[in-house]
């Protein structure tokens, strides 16, 4: 039997919190281990229960981005995912800079949210496609491919292959399956890639890759499926 994905939902409004819980708890392989309303309660719950993923709102009192940073300091293995109504570029950037692995708008369907949660558990990442496209199209275009991310030319062939698959939205597990590596080995390569690119997170690395390798339109800025960023 596959391992259960242990998840905490942190949202200020009980009605919304319960609705998200219902949508996810009906899915096979996902276990809701905590539902909390406040930021401090969310942080304490992560320390106590050590879930795989926490869905966190960006706007409750106390600040979701600040809470994300503190949660990741306390437990770097947890996946923090923002589930929010905010489409402001500054909020998206702040969340990703804090180490958040997903930025999800609350208009997402229950079925899509289930798939995103599963992909995150497999080591993937996600930004709502329209926001990812806007982030990419807003970046200035400069010179030849790769000039915006000079570290790309220092990647090995294996690292470049992995980065290209990351930019297509594949999780660590899917990348490993395609090229015959264990998931933990893909994670090792990913650490090296982030260091060479001076990228703060996987989302930033995916955006760098897409810009450097010629993804010039919003249509090409995200994969056709709405699973992962790029």
N, C-alpha and C positions, 0 to 999 in steps of 0.2 A: 504493500500500500504506500503511495507517495507521501512524503512528509507534509504535514499540515503547515500552511503559511499562517503564522501567528501575527495578528494585526490589532493595533489600537486606533480608535477614532477619537480625535480631539476636535470638537466643534462646540461653539458657544450655545447654539440653540438646540434644545432637546428634540424637537420635532424633526429637524433636519438630521441630527445625529442618529436618531433611531431609523430614519429612512435609509440612510447610507448603510447602516448595520444590517437592515433587512435585505437590501440588494446584494450585499456581499456574503451574508451568512447562508443564503440559499445555494451558493456555489460550492461545488465539491472542492475540497482541499484548502478552504479558507476558514480559519477559526478566529472569531472576534474575541479577544481576551480582555479587552478593556474599552469602555466608553466614558470619556471625561469631558468636562466643559471648560475648565480653566487651564491656563498655561502652566502654572506651578503644579497643578494636578497631573497634567500631561507629562511633565518632566519626571515627577516622582513615579508615575506608573511605568515609564520606560525603564527606570533604574530597577524597579521592583520586579517587573514581569519580563524584561528583555525580549520584546517582540521582534519579529523580523522587519515589520514595516509599521510606521505611524503615519496616519493621514492627519495633517495639521492645517488649520486655517491660518492665513497670513495676518488677519486683522483683529483678533480678539484682544482685550486689554492685556498688556504685558508684552505684546508684540510677537508674532509668529516667527519672524526671521531670527530675532534674538534667541527665542526658545530653541529653534533649530540648531543654532550654533552650540548652545549649552548642552542639548541632547547629544549631539555628535561628539562633544568633548567627553561626556560621561560614558558614551557607548558608541564607538566609531563603527561598529558592525551593523547598527540599525539603519534601515533605509528610511529617510525622512521624505515624505511626499506632501507637497502643498495642494490642498483642495480648496479653491477659493473663487470668489467672483471678480477679483481684481485682474484687469487686463493691462495695468500700467506697466510700461517697459521698466520703470525703476524698480517695481516690486519683483518682476521676473528676474532682473539682473541681481538684485540683492539676495533673493532666494538661492539662485544658482551659485553666487559667490560664497554663500554660507555653507555650501556642500549639499544642498537639497538635490535629490536625484530625479524628482518629478515635479512638474508644475501643471496642475490639472484644473480646468475651469469647471464650476459646479453644474454647468449645463450638460455634462457628459452623461450618456445613458448608463443604466445599470450594467448591461452586458459589456459595454466598452470599459467601464471601470474594473470589472472582474478581470478582463484581459490585461489591462494595465498592471493591476496588482500581481498577476501571475508573471508577467514579463519582468517587473521589478524584482520579484523574488528570484528570478533566474539571472539577475545581474544587469538587467536592461536599464534604460532611462527613458524619460518621456517628458515632452513639453507639448501642450496642446498645439496641433499642427499650424493653425493660423498664427499663433504667437511665435513659433519657431521660424516660420517664413518671414514674419515681420522683422524679427531680430536679424536674420541673415540679409534681407534686402536693405536694411538700414545701415549695414556695415559699408564703409567706403571701399571702392574698388581701386586697387593700386597695382600698376605694372603687370609683370608676368606672374603666371601661376606660382604660388608658393611664397611671393614676396611679403605677403601679410603674415606668414607664419614660417620664418626661415628655418625653424627647427625641423620642419618636414623633410628637408633634404638630408638631415642627419639620421633619419630612420633607416633601419635595416629593411630588407625586402619583406621579411616576416612581419615586422612592425607596421610597415605600410599596408600590407594586406589586411592586418587586423584593424587598422584605423579605417580603411575603406569600408569594411563590414560594419564597424561601429557607426559610421556615417549613414549606412543604409538602415540602421535601426535594429541591428541584431544584438541579442544579449550575449554575455560571456559564454553561456552554455551553447548557444547556437553557433557562435564563432568557433568554439572548440570542436563541435561536431563536424563542421564543414572542413576544417583543416587538420583534424586528427590530433587535437591537443586536449588535455584535461582542463577543466574549468579553472582550477587554481593556477595552471600555467598561463592561461590567457590573462588572468588577473595580474600576474607578474609582468607580462609584456605590457599590459595597460599602464602599470605604474611607470615603466620606462618611457612609454609614449608621452604621458602627461608631463614628465620631467623634461623631455627633449623639446616639447612644444611650449613649455612654460604655461600650460593650461591649468586652470584651477580645478577643473572637473571634467567629466566625460562629455557633458553637453557642450562645453566650450570647445573641446577637442573635435567633436563631430562638426560643429559649425565652421571651425578652422579648415577642416578637411574638405567640406563641401565648397567653401569659397575658393580654396586653393586649387581644387580640381574641376572648377568650371561649372558649378551649380549656380547659374546666374539669374534664375527666375524663381519667384515664389512657388510656382508649380513643382519645381525640382528641389525645393528647399526642404521638403519633408517626404518621406516614403509614401507610396500610395495608400498603404494601410496606416491607420492612425495609432500604431502601437508605440513607436519610440520616436524620439526626436531625431532630427537631422536636417 
